[in-house]
Amino acid sequence: MKLKLATRTKDGIFVVDCSGRIVFGEESSLLRDTVKKALSNNNRVVLNLGEVNYIDSGGLGTLVALRTSAQNAGGTIKLTSLTKHVSDLLQITKLLTVFDVYNSEAEAVESFRKAA
């Protein structure tokens, strides 16, 4: 299933709902372009990965690159609603220690408020 993105703002936080696969190629480019464009206006981003069923190494690289881009812009990217597959993958690759991960979108959004 191809990656589909829906974007919205919730309490001043840019939220990207991802559905499908985050893989090298078109999908990773779409996610990267969407988030980088958002970072120019809002450096607080939540990626909702609740509907993502597969991520390959290119997708993981994109997530790491986006985290770096957000940090360079003085912001943060937080992940939420990980599926078991995505959670296991991030744990195996030790990327769970790199990202701020939350069980729900509400928790991720609230964490920005607490940090402010």
Order of alpha helices (4+ residues) and beta strands (2+ residues): beta-beta-alpha-beta-alpha-beta-alpha-beta-alpha
